[in-house]
Structure formats: structure tokens, C-alpha cells
Amino acid sequence: MYLAKIFVTHKKSILDPQGEAIKNALHRLDYEAVENVSQGKYFETTLNCDSEDKAKQITDSICDSLLANPNMETYRFEIEKVGD
Amino acid sequence: MYLAKIFVTHKKSILDPQGEAIKNALHRLDYEAVENVSQGKYFETTLNCDSEDKAKQITDSICDSLLANPNMETYRFEIEKVGD
């Protein structure tokens, strides 16, 4: 069994209004040290497969086909072996 | 300058309908190896402060006061030094 930790974030070229809104809210709460904020999605998925390579292949595929919008988002992930 | 990578996820006791919906969608796309899916939020924020301890303190505070809903969510973060 493998655990995939998937990070989906906006492409640099894409405006991140959510991140801007959070930054402004934090400044209104007097967190002046905050320079930039970006918000993305974080997924954890357990995969019942027999090798790390297979887990990477499945994770790539589920990101491309469902979890990340290729026009606006980019993704990266980490794979960990968990249990048998 | 410090970069905080923040992961906000549902508490274990809280139902994650979004994660369930994604799991079902992936099964319909024939990704049978997928066992569980949980979706959370991922933030990156740059902090203009002078120590890692200060960066941790600010990050804790912005999570408690804005980024994570204490009733339903839990958070963890990683701090990296970036630039001067």
C-alpha cells in the first residue's frame, strides 16, 4: 500500500485571487510580515498497488485526468510506502 | 525571508464528502487501486521576518486565526529560509 501526497497549485502565470484576498485579510489582521500568499489543493490518497513506480504512474495519471486543471494548475507529489 | 508551506486537512472524525466524491469518480475512471482520497487546502506564504522561530509563531497564528477552521480542520506546516 502506498500513500500519495499531492500538491496542486496555480501556474505562476495565472492570477490567484484567492491568495490575494487572504493576503489582504491577513494584513487587516495586522500580519504585516506576510508578503505573498498562494492557495492550492492538497490531496492524500492511498493506493493498493505493488510497487512505488506503479504508485507514481497511477498518481501522475489521476492528476492529469481529474485532480489538476492543466490549463491553470500544476502538480507535484510525494509517495510513501505505508503498511503492506 | 521565510517560506511557510501549510497543509490544512479535515480532522479524522469529520466526514470528507469531497474526498468520497473524488474516490467514486476515480473508480468510474477505472482507477481501482485508489482506496481512500482526502482533499484539503495547501497554502504557501512568504514571511518577511528575522528568525525561523518568528516565522513559526506567525504561521501558527495565521492558521489559528484565518486559514484553518478549528472545529473541522487540523493543520501542519514546514518552514524554509528563502533569500535574505
Backbone of each chain as nested JSON, in Angstrom:
{
  "chains": [
    {"id": "A", "residues": [
      {"number": 1, "name": "MET", "atoms": {"N": [0.862, -1.207, 0.0], "CA": [0.0, 0.0, 0.0], "C": [0.892, 1.249, 0.0]}},
      {"number": 2, "name": "TYR", "atoms": {"N": [0.53, 2.226, -0.768], "CA": [1.303, 3.47, -0.858], "C": [0.406, 4.676, -0.586]}},
      {"number": 3, "name": "LEU", "atoms": {"N": [1.018, 5.711, -0.008], "CA": [0.31, 6.973, 0.24], "C": [0.887, 8.021, -0.709]}},
      {"number": 4, "name": "ALA", "atoms": {"N": [0.01, 8.637, -1.498], "CA": [0.452, 9.735, -2.373], "C": [-0.009, 11.051, -1.757]}},
      {"number": 5, "name": "LYS", "atoms": {"N": [0.937, 11.977, -1.567], "CA": [0.609, 13.332, -1.093], "C": [0.746, 14.249, -2.295]}},
      {"number": 6, "name": "ILE", "atoms": {"N": [-0.388, 14.833, -2.713], "CA": [-0.442, 15.568, -3.985], "C": [-0.693, 17.055, -3.717]}},
      {"number": 7, "name": "PHE", "atoms": {"N": [0.13, 17.904, -4.339], "CA": [0.02, 19.356, -4.182], "C": [-0.357, 19.945, -5.536]}},
      {"number": 8, "name": "VAL", "atoms": {"N": [-1.519, 20.584, -5.598], "CA": [-1.953, 21.212, -6.852], "C": [-1.976, 22.718, -6.639]}},
      {"number": 9, "name": "THR", "atoms": {"N": [-1.19, 23.451, -7.425], "CA": [-1.091, 24.897, -7.239], "C": [-1.298, 25.619, -8.572]}},
      {"number": 10, "name": "HIS", "atoms": {"N": [-1.581, 26.934, -8.471], "CA": [-1.756, 27.721, -9.699], "C": [-0.431, 27.817, -10.448]}},
      {"number": 11, "name": "LYS", "atoms": {"N": [-0.503, 27.808, -11.766], "CA": [0.684, 28.13, -12.56], "C": [1.097, 29.574, -12.243]}},
      {"number": 12, "name": "LYS", "atoms": {"N": [2.429, 29.844, -12.31], "CA": [2.932, 31.18, -11.93], "C": [2.232, 32.268, -12.751]}},
      {"number": 13, "name": "SER", "atoms": {"N": [1.931, 31.932, -14.022], "CA": [1.38, 32.96, -14.925], "C": [-0.094, 33.271, -14.632]}},
      {"number": 14, "name": "ILE", "atoms": {"N": [-0.703, 32.456, -13.773], "CA": [-2.141, 32.599, -13.534], "C": [-2.393, 33.428, -12.271]}},
      {"number": 15, "name": "LEU", "atoms": {"N": [-3.292, 34.396, -12.367], "CA": [-3.658, 35.227, -11.218], "C": [-4.273, 34.336, -10.137]}},
      {"number": 16, "name": "ASP", "atoms": {"N": [-3.987, 34.64, -8.88], "CA": [-4.51, 33.84, -7.762], "C": [-5.341, 34.746, -6.854]}},
      {"number": 17, "name": "PRO", "atoms": {"N": [-6.594, 35.041, -7.272], "CA": [-7.411, 35.983, -6.496], "C": [-7.634, 35.531, -5.055]}},
      {"number": 18, "name": "GLN", "atoms": {"N": [-7.734, 34.213, -4.867], "CA": [-7.946, 33.688, -3.508], "C": [-6.746, 34.032, -2.631]}},
      {"number": 19, "name": "GLY", "atoms": {"N": [-5.567, 33.847, -3.176], "CA": [-4.363, 34.156, -2.416], "C": [-4.278, 35.635, -2.089]}},
      {"number": 20, "name": "GLU", "atoms": {"N": [-4.651, 36.472, -3.068], "CA": [-4.649, 37.93, -2.849], "C": [-5.629, 38.309, -1.735]}},
      {"number": 21, "name": "ALA", "atoms": {"N": [-6.809, 37.702, -1.784], "CA": [-7.841, 38.018, -0.782], "C": [-7.369, 37.627, 0.616]}},
      {"number": 22, "name": "ILE", "atoms": {"N": [-6.711, 36.476, 0.713], "CA": [-6.208, 36.023, 2.024], "C": [-5.111, 36.966, 2.511]}},
      {"number": 23, "name": "LYS", "atoms": {"N": [-4.22, 37.36, 1.594], "CA": [-3.139, 38.284, 1.992], "C": [-3.728, 39.583, 2.532]}},
      {"number": 24, "name": "ASN", "atoms": {"N": [-4.707, 40.126, 1.841], "CA": [-5.325, 41.381, 2.302], "C": [-6.006, 41.197, 3.652]}},
      {"number": 25, "name": "ALA", "atoms": {"N": [-6.656, 40.06, 3.829], "CA": [-7.328, 39.802, 5.113], "C": [-6.29, 39.71, 6.238]}},
      {"number": 26, "name": "LEU", "atoms": {"N": [-5.173, 39.059, 5.959], "CA": [-4.122, 38.926, 6.983], "C": [-3.519, 40.295, 7.313]}},
      {"number": 27, "name": "HIS", "atoms": {"N": [-3.391, 41.138, 6.311], "CA": [-2.859, 42.491, 6.586], "C": [-3.838, 43.275, 7.456]}},
      {"number": 28, "name": "ARG", "atoms": {"N": [-5.133, 43.086, 7.198], "CA": [-6.131, 43.775, 8.049], "C": [-6.076, 43.243, 9.475]}},
      {"number": 29, "name": "LEU", "atoms": {"N": [-5.593, 41.997, 9.642], "CA": [-5.435, 41.429, 10.992], "C": [-4.045, 41.744, 11.548]}},
      {"number": 30, "name": "ASP", "atoms": {"N": [-3.349, 42.704, 10.878], "CA": [-2.036, 43.199, 11.336], "C": [-0.894, 42.198, 11.188]}},
      {"number": 31, "name": "TYR", "atoms": {"N": [-1.016, 41.263, 10.263], "CA": [0.118, 40.384, 9.975], "C": [0.943, 41.007, 8.857]}},
      {"number": 32, "name": "GLU", "atoms": {"N": [1.667, 42.083, 9.205], "CA": [2.422, 42.835, 8.187], "C": [3.559, 42.016, 7.583]}},
      {"number": 33, "name": "ALA", "atoms": {"N": [4.041, 40.986, 8.316], "CA": [5.191, 40.207, 7.811], "C": [4.817, 39.363, 6.587]}},
      {"number": 34, "name": "VAL", "atoms": {"N": [3.519, 39.172, 6.381], "CA": [3.066, 38.327, 5.259], "C": [3.27, 39.067, 3.939]}},
      {"number": 35, "name": "GLU", "atoms": {"N": [4.088, 38.496, 3.052], "CA": [4.381, 39.154, 1.767], "C": [3.454, 38.628, 0.662]}},
      {"number": 36, "name": "ASN", "atoms": {"N": [3.471, 37.322, 0.49], "CA": [2.659, 36.703, -0.571], "C": [1.925, 35.51, 0.0]}},
      {"number": 37, "name": "VAL", "atoms": {"N": [0.745, 35.243, -0.576], "CA": [0.004, 34.032, -0.191], "C": [-0.502, 33.375, -1.467]}},
      {"number": 38, "name": "SER", "atoms": {"N": [-0.325, 32.066, -1.58], "CA": [-0.975, 31.355, -2.691], "C": [-1.747, 30.185, -2.079]}},
      {"number": 39, "name": "GLN", "atoms": {"N": [-2.928, 29.93, -2.62], "CA": [-3.728, 28.813, -2.115], "C": [-3.859, 27.769, -3.214]}},
      {"number": 40, "name": "GLY", "atoms": {"N": [-3.676, 26.501, -2.808], "CA": [-3.87, 25.402, -3.753], "C": [-4.639, 24.29, -3.084]}},
      {"number": 41, "name": "LYS", "atoms": {"N": [-4.623, 23.138, -3.724], "CA": [-5.335, 21.968, -3.178], "C": [-4.31, 20.927, -2.727]}},
      {"number": 42, "name": "TYR", "atoms": {"N": [-4.663, 20.212, -1.677], "CA": [-3.783, 19.167, -1.144], "C": [-4.598, 17.884, -1.034]}},
      {"number": 43, "name": "PHE", "atoms": {"N": [-4.129, 16.822, -1.673], "CA": [-4.824, 15.529, -1.631], "C": [-3.913, 14.486, -0.992]}},
      {"number": 44, "name": "GLU", "atoms": {"N": [-4.542, 13.595, -0.252], "CA": [-3.84, 12.389, 0.182], "C": [-4.664, 11.216, -0.331]}},
      {"number": 45, "name": "THR", "atoms": {"N": [-3.991, 10.283, -1.004], "CA": [-4.72, 9.108, -1.486], "C": [-3.897, 7.847, -1.226]}},
      {"number": 46, "name": "THR", "atoms": {"N": [-4.572, 6.806, -0.774], "CA": [-3.893, 5.528, -0.561], "C": [-4.131, 4.654, -1.787]}},
      {"number": 47, "name": "LEU", "atoms": {"N": [-3.067, 4.024, -2.24], "CA": [-3.095, 3.239, -3.475], "C": [-2.717, 1.797, -3.165]}},
      {"number": 48, "name": "ASN", "atoms": {"N": [-3.574, 0.901, -3.573], "CA": [-3.326, -0.525, -3.359], "C": [-2.642, -1.072, -4.602]}},
      {"number": 49, "name": "CYS", "atoms": {"N": [-1.305, -0.931, -4.652], "CA": [-0.562, -1.434, -5.805], "C": [0.766, -1.989, -5.302]}},
      {"number": 50, "name": "ASP", "atoms": {"N": [1.521, -2.628, -6.186], "CA": [2.628, -3.441, -5.675], "C": [4.011, -2.845, -5.864]}},
      {"number": 51, "name": "SER", "atoms": {"N": [4.121, -1.633, -6.383], "CA": [5.459, -1.021, -6.46], "C": [5.335, 0.498, -6.416]}},
      {"number": 52, "name": "GLU", "atoms": {"N": [6.452, 1.126, -6.014], "CA": [6.465, 2.587, -5.957], "C": [6.326, 3.182, -7.363]}},
      {"number": 53, "name": "ASP", "atoms": {"N": [6.957, 2.524, -8.331], "CA": [6.833, 3.011, -9.714], "C": [5.375, 3.005, -10.164]}},
      {"number": 54, "name": "LYS", "atoms": {"N": [4.682, 1.915, -9.83], "CA": [3.258, 1.8, -10.2], "C": [2.464, 2.914, -9.494]}},
      {"number": 55, "name": "ALA", "atoms": {"N": [2.786, 3.187, -8.24], "CA": [2.098, 4.241, -7.479], "C": [2.334, 5.604, -8.138]}},
      {"number": 56, "name": "LYS", "atoms": {"N": [3.558, 5.832, -8.585], "CA": [3.877, 7.101, -9.26], "C": [3.097, 7.215, -10.562]}},
      {"number": 57, "name": "GLN", "atoms": {"N": [3.034, 6.136, -11.294], "CA": [2.34, 6.114, -12.594], "C": [0.844, 6.409, -12.397]}},
      {"number": 58, "name": "ILE", "atoms": {"N": [0.233, 5.77, -11.394], "CA": [-1.199, 5.992, -11.118], "C": [-1.417, 7.442, -10.673]}},
      {"number": 59, "name": "THR", "atoms": {"N": [-0.523, 7.933, -9.811], "CA": [-0.686, 9.295, -9.282], "C": [-0.584, 10.328, -10.404]}},
      {"number": 60, "name": "ASP", "atoms": {"N": [0.394, 10.14, -11.265], "CA": [0.515, 11.034, -12.433], "C": [-0.792, 11.042, -13.234]}},
      {"number": 61, "name": "SER", "atoms": {"N": [-1.294, 9.841, -13.454], "CA": [-2.472, 9.704, -14.303], "C": [-3.717, 10.321, -13.666]}},
      {"number": 62, "name": "ILE", "atoms": {"N": [-3.926, 10.124, -12.356], "CA": [-5.134, 10.69, -11.728], "C": [-5.027, 12.22, -11.631]}},
      {"number": 63, "name": "CYS", "atoms": {"N": [-3.786, 12.736, -11.545], "CA": [-3.627, 14.199, -11.554], "C": [-3.973, 14.752, -12.944]}},
      {"number": 64, "name": "ASP", "atoms": {"N": [-3.435, 14.092, -13.971], "CA": [-3.693, 14.563, -15.337], "C": [-5.164, 14.441, -15.713]}},
      {"number": 65, "name": "SER", "atoms": {"N": [-5.812, 13.383, -15.235], "CA": [-7.184, 13.135, -15.721], "C": [-8.262, 13.75, -14.844]}},
      {"number": 66, "name": "LEU", "atoms": {"N": [-7.906, 14.113, -13.558], "CA": [-9.009, 14.616, -12.709], "C": [-8.593, 15.727, -11.732]}},
      {"number": 67, "name": "LEU", "atoms": {"N": [-7.498, 15.516, -11.005], "CA": [-7.237, 16.384, -9.846], "C": [-6.693, 17.774, -10.222]}},
      {"number": 68, "name": "ALA", "atoms": {"N": [-5.983, 17.893, -11.346], "CA": [-5.384, 19.195, -11.696], "C": [-5.909, 19.667, -13.05]}},
      {"number": 69, "name": "ASN", "atoms": {"N": [-6.263, 20.952, -13.112], "CA": [-6.699, 21.539, -14.385], "C": [-5.443, 21.941, -15.167]}},
      {"number": 70, "name": "PRO", "atoms": {"N": [-5.144, 21.255, -16.274], "CA": [-3.873, 21.5, -16.973], "C": [-3.739, 22.928, -17.506]}},
      {"number": 71, "name": "ASN", "atoms": {"N": [-4.842, 23.631, -17.677], "CA": [-4.751, 24.998, -18.216], "C": [-4.244, 25.984, -17.173]}},
      {"number": 72, "name": "MET", "atoms": {"N": [-4.607, 25.75, -15.918], "CA": [-4.327, 26.76, -14.889], "C": [-3.429, 26.262, -13.755]}},
      {"number": 73, "name": "GLU", "atoms": {"N": [-3.372, 24.929, -13.637], "CA": [-2.702, 24.399, -12.449], "C": [-1.519, 23.507, -12.813]}},
      {"number": 74, "name": "THR", "atoms": {"N": [-0.639, 23.363, -11.84], "CA": [0.475, 22.435, -11.951], "C": [0.453, 21.555, -10.696]}},
      {"number": 75, "name": "TYR", "atoms": {"N": [1.061, 20.382, -10.731], "CA": [1.025, 19.497, -9.558], "C": [2.393, 18.857, -9.312]}},
      {"number": 76, "name": "ARG", "atoms": {"N": [2.601, 18.491, -8.066], "CA": [3.745, 17.655, -7.695], "C": [3.265, 16.717, -6.605]}},
      {"number": 77, "name": "PHE", "atoms": {"N": [4.007, 15.645, -6.357], "CA": [3.542, 14.711, -5.333], "C": [4.716, 13.981, -4.687]}},
      {"number": 78, "name": "GLU", "atoms": {"N": [4.419, 13.413, -3.529], "CA": [5.391, 12.594, -2.803], "C": [4.725, 11.242, -2.557]}},
      {"number": 79, "name": "ILE", "atoms": {"N": [5.514, 10.168, -2.697], "CA": [4.971, 8.82, -2.498], "C": [5.643, 8.187, -1.271]}},
      {"number": 80, "name": "GLU", "atoms": {"N": [4.841, 7.613, -0.382], "CA": [5.386, 6.9, 0.789], "C": [4.797, 5.499, 0.836]}},
      {"number": 81, "name": "LYS", "atoms": {"N": [5.621, 4.524, 1.231], "CA": [5.097, 3.17, 1.443], "C": [4.43, 3.133, 2.803]}},
      {"number": 82, "name": "VAL", "atoms": {"N": [3.223, 2.637, 2.873], "CA": [2.513, 2.529, 4.162], "C": [1.895, 1.144, 4.27]}},
      {"number": 83, "name": "GLY", "atoms": {"N": [2.165, 0.476, 5.373], "CA": [1.592, -0.856, 5.559], "C": [2.045, -1.794, 4.454]}},
      {"number": 84, "name": "ASP", "atoms": {"N": [1.341, -2.991, 4.341], "CA": [1.767, -3.999, 3.336], "C": [0.961, -3.91, 2.09]}}
    ]},
    {"id": "B", "residues": [
      {"number": 1, "name": "MET", "atoms": {"N": [13.943, 36.249, 4.894], "CA": [12.646, 35.854, 4.31], "C": [12.435, 34.35, 4.501]}},
      {"number": 2, "name": "TYR", "atoms": {"N": [11.224, 33.971, 4.853], "CA": [10.91, 32.548, 5.075], "C": [9.683, 32.15, 4.262]}},
      {"number": 3, "name": "LEU", "atoms": {"N": [9.668, 30.898, 3.817], "CA": [8.525, 30.344, 3.096], "C": [7.846, 29.33, 4.009]}},
      {"number": 4, "name": "ALA", "atoms": {"N": [6.548, 29.54, 4.247], "CA": [5.777, 28.571, 5.041], "C": [4.899, 27.766, 4.091]}},
      {"number": 5, "name": "LYS", "atoms": {"N": [5.016, 26.456, 4.159], "CA": [4.143, 25.552, 3.392], "C": [3.143, 24.969, 4.367]}},
      {"number": 6, "name": "ILE", "atoms": {"N": [1.862, 25.298, 4.166], "CA": [0.828, 24.976, 5.155], "C": [-0.155, 23.956, 4.567]}},
      {"number": 7, "name": "PHE", "atoms": {"N": [-0.435, 22.906, 5.346], "CA": [-1.358, 21.852, 4.919], "C": [-2.54, 21.857, 5.881]}},
      {"number": 8, "name": "VAL", "atoms": {"N": [-3.729, 22.117, 5.332], "CA": [-4.939, 22.127, 6.167], "C": [-5.8, 20.946, 5.724]}},
      {"number": 9, "name": "THR", "atoms": {"N": [-6.076, 20.03, 6.645], "CA": [-6.852, 18.833, 6.289], "C": [-8.003, 18.638, 7.264]}},
      {"number": 10, "name": "HIS", "atoms": {"N": [-8.972, 17.812, 6.855], "CA": [-10.103, 17.526, 7.744], "C": [-9.625, 16.732, 8.957]}},
      {"number": 11, "name": "LYS", "atoms": {"N": [-10.227, 16.981, 10.101], "CA": [-9.986, 16.119, 11.254], "C": [-10.487, 14.714, 10.913]}},
      {"number": 12, "name": "LYS", "atoms": {"N": [-9.834, 13.696, 11.479], "CA": [-10.181, 12.305, 11.15], "C": [-11.67, 12.042, 11.412]}},
      {"number": 13, "name": "SER", "atoms": {"N": [-12.202, 12.703, 12.453], "CA": [-13.594, 12.414, 12.866], "C": [-14.613, 13.057, 11.937]}},
      {"number": 14, "name": "ILE", "atoms": {"N": [-14.134, 13.915, 11.048], "CA": [-15.054, 14.69, 10.208], "C": [-15.227, 14.0, 8.843]}},
      {"number": 15, "name": "LEU", "atoms": {"N": [-16.46, 13.84, 8.392], "CA": [-16.751, 13.263, 7.066], "C": [-16.136, 14.157, 5.984]}},
      {"number": 16, "name": "ASP", "atoms": {"N": [-15.601, 13.53, 4.94], "CA": [-14.959, 14.289, 3.858], "C": [-15.695, 13.988, 2.542]}},
      {"number": 17, "name": "PRO", "atoms": {"N": [-16.878, 14.612, 2.339], "CA": [-17.677, 14.302, 1.152], "C": [-16.93, 14.556, -0.154]}},
      {"number": 18, "name": "GLN", "atoms": {"N": [-16.074, 15.592, -0.146], "CA": [-15.304, 15.901, -1.363], "C": [-14.375, 14.735, -1.694]}},
      {"number": 19, "name": "GLY", "atoms": {"N": [-13.709, 14.226, -0.683], "CA": [-12.801, 13.094, -0.89], "C": [-13.553, 11.874, -1.384]}},
      {"number": 20, "name": "GLU", "atoms": {"N": [-14.73, 11.615, -0.816], "CA": [-15.568, 10.477, -1.25], "C": [-15.983, 10.636, -2.71]}},
      {"number": 21, "name": "ALA", "atoms": {"N": [-16.379, 11.853, -3.073], "CA": [-16.825, 12.113, -4.456], "C": [-15.675, 11.877, -5.438]}},
      {"number": 22, "name": "ILE", "atoms": {"N": [-14.48, 12.314, -5.053], "CA": [-13.32, 12.136, -5.932], "C": [-12.99, 10.647, -6.068]}},
      {"number": 23, "name": "LYS", "atoms": {"N": [-13.043, 9.938, -4.934], "CA": [-12.758, 8.486, -4.977], "C": [-13.736, 7.777, -5.923]}},
      {"number": 24, "name": "ASN", "atoms": {"N": [-15.019, 8.11, -5.809], "CA": [-16.018, 7.472, -6.68], "C": [-15.769, 7.809, -8.146]}},
      {"number": 25, "name": "ALA", "atoms": {"N": [-15.408, 9.061, -8.396], "CA": [-15.128, 9.476, -9.784], "C": [-13.925, 8.704, -10.322]}},
      {"number": 26, "name": "LEU", "atoms": {"N": [-12.9, 8.541, -9.501], "CA": [-11.698, 7.815, -9.949], "C": [-12.025, 6.341, -10.202]}},
      {"number": 27, "name": "HIS", "atoms": {"N": [-12.891, 5.785, -9.383], "CA": [-13.289, 4.373, -9.627], "C": [-14.046, 4.279, -10.939]}},
      {"number": 28, "name": "ARG", "atoms": {"N": [-14.892, 5.246, -11.242], "CA": [-15.624, 5.226, -12.529], "C": [-14.649, 5.361, -13.707]}},
      {"number": 29, "name": "LEU", "atoms": {"N": [-13.47, 5.987, -13.442], "CA": [-12.448, 6.102, -14.49], "C": [-11.502, 4.895, -14.458]}},
      {"number": 30, "name": "ASP", "atoms": {"N": [-11.936, 3.844, -13.712], "CA": [-11.202, 2.572, -13.655], "C": [-9.886, 2.63, -12.869]}},
      {"number": 31, "name": "TYR", "atoms": {"N": [-9.783, 3.547, -11.947], "CA": [-8.593, 3.557, -11.075], "C": [-8.914, 2.74, -9.822]}},
      {"number": 32, "name": "GLU", "atoms": {"N": [-8.968, 1.407, -10.008], "CA": [-9.387, 0.531, -8.913], "C": [-8.389, 0.533, -7.757]}},
      {"number": 33, "name": "ALA", "atoms": {"N": [-7.12, 0.883, -8.032], "CA": [-6.1, 0.833, -6.971], "C": [-6.332, 1.914, -5.906]}},
      {"number": 34, "name": "VAL", "atoms": {"N": [-7.135, 2.916, -6.238], "CA": [-7.373, 4.021, -5.297], "C": [-8.265, 3.538, -4.153]}},
      {"number": 35, "name": "GLU", "atoms": {"N": [-7.754, 3.597, -2.915], "CA": [-8.516, 3.112, -1.76], "C": [-9.249, 4.266, -1.072]}},
      {"number": 36, "name": "ASN", "atoms": {"N": [-8.48, 5.29, -0.686], "CA": [-9.064, 6.441, 0.008], "C": [-8.549, 7.721, -0.618]}},
      {"number": 37, "name": "VAL", "atoms": {"N": [-9.399, 8.76, -0.563], "CA": [-8.95, 10.08, -1.028], "C": [-9.404, 11.107, 0.005]}},
      {"number": 38, "name": "SER", "atoms": {"N": [-8.513, 12.012, 0.384], "CA": [-8.952, 13.139, 1.222], "C": [-8.45, 14.408, 0.544]}},
      {"number": 39, "name": "GLN", "atoms": {"N": [-9.296, 15.429, 0.559], "CA": [-8.899, 16.701, -0.041], "C": [-8.784, 17.748, 1.052]}},
      {"number": 40, "name": "GLY", "atoms": {"N": [-7.703, 18.544, 0.976], "CA": [-7.53, 19.646, 1.927], "C": [-7.047, 20.853, 1.169]}},
      {"number": 41, "name": "LYS", "atoms": {"N": [-6.566, 21.839, 1.943], "CA": [-6.075, 23.076, 1.338], "C": [-4.562, 23.159, 1.541]}},
      {"number": 42, "name": "TYR", "atoms": {"N": [-3.91, 23.755, 0.565], "CA": [-2.441, 23.907, 0.636], "C": [-2.109, 25.372, 0.395]}},
      {"number": 43, "name": "PHE", "atoms": {"N": [-1.382, 25.973, 1.344], "CA": [-1.009, 27.39, 1.213], "C": [0.507, 27.512, 1.193]}},
      {"number": 44, "name": "GLU", "atoms": {"N": [0.979, 28.446, 0.408], "CA": [2.384, 28.862, 0.512], "C": [2.372, 30.355, 0.822]}},
      {"number": 45, "name": "THR", "atoms": {"N": [3.123, 30.752, 1.854], "CA": [3.181, 32.175, 2.17], "C": [4.615, 32.58, 2.49]}},
      {"number": 46, "name": "THR", "atoms": {"N": [5.03, 33.717, 1.966], "CA": [6.37, 34.214, 2.268], "C": [6.252, 35.233, 3.401]}},
      {"number": 47, "name": "LEU", "atoms": {"N": [7.154, 35.111, 4.348], "CA": [7.098, 35.927, 5.569], "C": [8.384, 36.735, 5.696]}},
      {"number": 48, "name": "ASN", "atoms": {"N": [8.221, 38.035, 5.831], "CA": [9.376, 38.922, 5.978], "C": [9.639, 39.104, 7.469]}},
      {"number": 49, "name": "CYS", "atoms": {"N": [10.405, 38.152, 8.062], "CA": [10.725, 38.262, 9.483], "C": [12.143, 37.759, 9.685]}},
      {"number": 50, "name": "ASP", "atoms": {"N": [12.679, 37.923, 10.899], "CA": [14.127, 37.763, 11.045], "C": [14.565, 36.449, 11.693]}},
      {"number": 51, "name": "SER", "atoms": {"N": [13.645, 35.535, 12.009], "CA": [14.093, 34.237, 12.543], "C": [13.085, 33.163, 12.214]}},
      {"number": 52, "name": "GLU", "atoms": {"N": [13.58, 31.91, 12.216], "CA": [12.69, 30.784, 11.93], "C": [11.637, 30.662, 13.027]}},
      {"number": 53, "name": "ASP", "atoms": {"N": [12.056, 30.933, 14.27], "CA": [11.081, 30.863, 15.373], "C": [9.952, 31.861, 15.162]}},
      {"number": 54, "name": "LYS", "atoms": {"N": [10.338, 33.07, 14.733], "CA": [9.309, 34.101, 14.486], "C": [8.393, 33.643, 13.353]}},
      {"number": 55, "name": "ALA", "atoms": {"N": [8.954, 33.038, 12.322], "CA": [8.158, 32.553, 11.187], "C": [7.175, 31.472, 11.652]}},
      {"number": 56, "name": "LYS", "atoms": {"N": [7.643, 30.583, 12.527], "CA": [6.76, 29.539, 13.075], "C": [5.627, 30.16, 13.876]}},
      {"number": 57, "name": "GLN", "atoms": {"N": [5.972, 31.139, 14.667], "CA": [4.981, 31.796, 15.531], "C": [3.897, 32.475, 14.676]}},
      {"number": 58, "name": "ILE", "atoms": {"N": [4.333, 33.188, 13.628], "CA": [3.379, 33.872, 12.744], "C": [2.5, 32.845, 12.027]}},
      {"number": 59, "name": "THR", "atoms": {"N": [3.134, 31.772, 11.549], "CA": [2.392, 30.753, 10.79], "C": [1.336, 30.086, 11.667]}},
      {"number": 60, "name": "ASP", "atoms": {"N": [1.724, 29.74, 12.889], "CA": [0.744, 29.185, 13.833], "C": [-0.438, 30.124, 13.99]}},
      {"number": 61, "name": "SER", "atoms": {"N": [-0.107, 31.403, 14.167], "CA": [-1.15, 32.383, 14.444], "C": [-2.082, 32.584, 13.241]}},
      {"number": 62, "name": "ILE", "atoms": {"N": [-1.529, 32.665, 12.028], "CA": [-2.414, 32.89, 10.861], "C": [-3.272, 31.641, 10.577]}},
      {"number": 63, "name": "CYS", "atoms": {"N": [-2.755, 30.464, 10.94], "CA": [-3.572, 29.24, 10.793], "C": [-4.729, 29.276, 11.794]}},
      {"number": 64, "name": "ASP", "atoms": {"N": [-4.407, 29.596, 13.042], "CA": [-5.439, 29.637, 14.084], "C": [-6.48, 30.71, 13.821]}},
      {"number": 65, "name": "SER", "atoms": {"N": [-6.023, 31.849, 13.284], "CA": [-6.977, 32.979, 13.174], "C": [-7.691, 33.043, 11.826]}},
      {"number": 66, "name": "LEU", "atoms": {"N": [-7.159, 32.342, 10.789], "CA": [-7.825, 32.504, 9.48], "C": [-7.846, 31.245, 8.612]}},
      {"number": 67, "name": "LEU", "atoms": {"N": [-6.699, 30.586, 8.457], "CA": [-6.597, 29.585, 7.39], "C": [-7.27, 28.25, 7.72]}},
      {"number": 68, "name": "ALA", "atoms": {"N": [-7.363, 27.915, 9.015], "CA": [-7.945, 26.602, 9.363], "C": [-9.146, 26.79, 10.275]}},
      {"number": 69, "name": "ASN", "atoms": {"N": [-10.205, 26.045, 9.989], "CA": [-11.404, 26.072, 10.836], "C": [-11.173, 25.09, 11.979]}},
      {"number": 70, "name": "PRO", "atoms": {"N": [-10.997, 25.606, 13.21], "CA": [-10.633, 24.729, 14.336], "C": [-11.671, 23.652, 14.636]}},
      {"number": 71, "name": "ASN", "atoms": {"N": [-12.907, 23.856, 14.218], "CA": [-13.936, 22.855, 14.513], "C": [-13.797, 21.615, 13.633]}},
      {"number": 72, "name": "MET", "atoms": {"N": [-13.336, 21.821, 12.398], "CA": [-13.373, 20.711, 11.435], "C": [-11.99, 20.344, 10.888]}},
      {"number": 73, "name": "GLU", "atoms": {"N": [-11.059, 21.29, 11.017], "CA": [-9.784, 21.081, 10.328], "C": [-8.609, 21.075, 11.289]}},
      {"number": 74, "name": "THR", "atoms": {"N": [-7.546, 20.461, 10.816], "CA": [-6.285, 20.482, 11.538], "C": [-5.209, 20.955, 10.549]}},
      {"number": 75, "name": "TYR", "atoms": {"N": [-4.088, 21.459, 11.049], "CA": [-3.066, 21.965, 10.13], "C": [-1.679, 21.552, 10.574]}},
      {"number": 76, "name": "ARG", "atoms": {"N": [-0.776, 21.499, 9.613], "CA": [0.659, 21.355, 9.908], "C": [1.409, 22.201, 8.873]}},
      {"number": 77, "name": "PHE", "atoms": {"N": [2.665, 22.494, 9.157], "CA": [3.389, 23.328, 8.191], "C": [4.881, 23.028, 8.226]}},
      {"number": 78, "name": "GLU", "atoms": {"N": [5.54, 23.474, 7.16], "CA": [7.001, 23.373, 7.05], "C": [7.522, 24.779, 6.774]}},
      {"number": 79, "name": "ILE", "atoms": {"N": [8.66, 25.112, 7.394], "CA": [9.243, 26.447, 7.21], "C": [10.598, 26.306, 6.503]}},
      {"number": 80, "name": "GLU", "atoms": {"N": [10.816, 27.108, 5.473], "CA": [12.119, 27.115, 4.772], "C": [12.639, 28.549, 4.705]}},
      {"number": 81, "name": "LYS", "atoms": {"N": [13.967, 28.687, 4.848], "CA": [14.561, 30.019, 4.667], "C": [14.72, 30.245, 3.168]}},
      {"number": 82, "name": "VAL", "atoms": {"N": [14.274, 31.382, 2.676], "CA": [14.428, 31.69, 1.252], "C": [14.955, 33.117, 1.119]}},
      {"number": 83, "name": "GLY", "atoms": {"N": [16.024, 33.299, 0.36], "CA": [16.561, 34.653, 0.17], "C": [16.983, 35.243, 1.506]}},
      {"number": 84, "name": "ASP", "atoms": {"N": [17.21, 36.604, 1.499], "CA": [17.694, 37.246, 2.745], "C": [16.57, 37.874, 3.52]}}
    ]}
  ]
}
